[in-house]
Amino acid sequence: MPTLDDLRSTVMSAAQGAMTLQLAYIGVTNDLFESLARDGSASADELAARAGVDAGYVRRFCDAAYAFGLLDARDDRFELTDLGHAFRPSTRGTLMPFAVQAVLGAHMAERAAGLMKTGERPGESVLAERATVLPWFGPMLEASFAGLFEREIVPWLEVYRDLEARGGVAVDLGCGNGWYLRKLVARYPHVRGVGLDGFEENVRHAQAEAERAGLADRLSFRTGDIHHFTVDEPVSLVAMNRALHHVWDRREKVFSTLRDAVVPGGAVVIWEPSWPEDRASLRDPRRRGMAFQNLSEHVQGNHFLRPAEIEEAMRSVGLTPRTHLFAEGAEAVVVGTKA
Ligand SMILES: C[S@@+](CC[C@H](N)C(=O)[O-])C[C@H]1O[C@@H](n2cnc3c(N)ncnc32)[C@H](O)[C@@H]1O
């Protein structure tokens, strides 16, 4: 049996972990870490001037980031530690998503705490309640999942080899910042991509990133609602990545639309966190985050899905489903082929 002192020391290190992430969030969202990496060590006042932010805040931030091992100090000059470097958004395999999730998670926890009495579920607008978080939502998802997609999912799934052979148009519904289509068309020169998202800001961001990557001639993004999506040309593949749980309430119509959108022999590819059949596996460190996020999905009017439910919805519209699990079972890609 752990003593209260044992529990106190466990909780204290968890609390300090949270503070590390909160500080990392400030460093990431104000470009402070990138600035130190790009232009070298700086006093707090120099760093503030470089980043175009307030020196008083930066002085306090630097002391705190030093205390938590994100910055080192020599005399009055600060530089990044290895940990600080790891949070830079441009670092390969960056830890930035943990910082963004920590702050978004705190916001969602506060909302859930307040809403629990009445049961009110305000919907997806809660994501926009924190102005500094919103622009980091797309980069957070890209940094969290694009690597897994390229390393494990694309090489493993036959549906992508079929797409390469067939060419044509791939559609991404609920495309966010468009990272999925960027990766896809960069890999397959005969594929074009069309992305749709309900948030106008996401679409602008997706278009800008496509231009930056030199892929804008084969990618187009538009604002629109998945429920009113229509195709104007034959589509080889329709993907929804972490978007199906947003429209699950109206799944019958959504799945008919998906089925009708693809050509015979084409595929519908749904990627969702894999909600487990048994509660015990939620204790698995790979799935704990999903359990927490499901509470924040509830605030937004959504919930996570079991792969068997997605398969069932595919069968109900005549698609032939097959589930593939990744990330030790935490991520499910369900491929539905159209005969
Ligand atoms: C969790 S994000 C996933 C974004 C992206 N697919 C990714 O994996 O990075 C869900 C996205 O679905 C979009 N979305 C949700 N409901 C939608 C709807 N009814 N019509 C269009 N987009 C929607 C949201 O705006 C958001 O960008």
The ligand as an SDF file (V2000), in Angstrom:
LIG
                    3D

 27 29  0  0  0  0  0  0  0  0999 V2000
  -10.1710   16.2550  -35.3760 C   0  0  0  0  0  0  0  0  0  0  0  0
  -10.1730   17.2610  -36.7810 S   0  0  0  0  0  0  0  0  0  0  0  0
   -9.2680   16.2720  -37.9420 C   0  0  0  0  0  0  0  0  0  0  0  0
   -8.6370   17.0810  -39.0300 C   0  0  0  0  0  0  0  0  0  0  0  0
   -7.8170   16.3020  -40.0610 C   0  0  0  0  0  0  0  0  0  0  0  0
   -8.6230   15.3140  -40.7300 N   0  0  0  0  0  0  0  0  0  0  0  0
   -6.6120   15.6620  -39.4210 C   0  0  0  0  0  0  0  0  0  0  0  0
   -6.5930   14.4430  -39.2930 O   0  0  0  0  0  0  0  0  0  0  0  0
   -5.6780   16.3910  -39.0800 O   0  0  0  0  0  0  0  0  0  0  0  0
  -11.8100   17.1020  -37.3980 C   0  0  0  0  0  0  0  0  0  0  0  0
  -12.0670   18.0270  -38.5580 C   0  0  0  0  0  0  0  0  0  0  0  0
  -13.3660   17.7670  -39.0950 O   0  0  0  0  0  0  0  0  0  0  0  0
  -13.9640   19.0120  -39.4290 C   0  0  0  0  0  0  0  0  0  0  0  0
  -15.4170   18.8220  -39.4160 N   0  0  0  0  0  0  0  0  0  0  0  0
  -16.1810   18.3720  -38.3940 C   0  0  0  0  0  0  0  0  0  0  0  0
  -17.4780   18.3020  -38.7460 N   0  0  0  0  0  0  0  0  0  0  0  0
  -17.5470   18.7270  -40.0320 C   0  0  0  0  0  0  0  0  0  0  0  0
  -18.5990   18.8750  -40.9810 C   0  0  0  0  0  0  0  0  0  0  0  0
  -19.8610   18.5810  -40.6580 N   0  0  0  0  0  0  0  0  0  0  0  0
  -18.2980   19.3220  -42.2120 N   0  0  0  0  0  0  0  0  0  0  0  0
  -17.0220   19.6400  -42.5450 C   0  0  0  0  0  0  0  0  0  0  0  0
  -15.9750   19.5000  -41.7000 N   0  0  0  0  0  0  0  0  0  0  0  0
  -16.2280   19.0570  -40.4590 C   0  0  0  0  0  0  0  0  0  0  0  0
  -13.4560   19.9730  -38.3710 C   0  0  0  0  0  0  0  0  0  0  0  0
  -13.5430   21.3300  -38.8020 O   0  0  0  0  0  0  0  0  0  0  0  0
  -12.0340   19.4860  -38.1670 C   0  0  0  0  0  0  0  0  0  0  0  0
  -11.1210   20.1600  -39.0220 O   0  0  0  0  0  0  0  0  0  0  0  0
  1  2  1  0
  2  3  1  0
  2 10  1  0
  3  4  1  0
  4  5  1  0
  5  6  1  0
  5  7  1  0
  7  8  2  0
  7  9  1  0
 10 11  1  0
 11 12  1  0
 11 26  1  0
 12 13  1  0
 13 14  1  0
 13 24  1  0
 14 15  1  0
 14 23  1  0
 15 16  2  0
 16 17  1  0
 17 18  1  0
 17 23  2  0
 18 19  1  0
 18 20  2  0
 20 21  1  0
 21 22  2  0
 22 23  1  0
 24 25  1  0
 24 26  1  0
 26 27  1  0
M  CHG  2   2   1   9  -1
M  END
$$$$
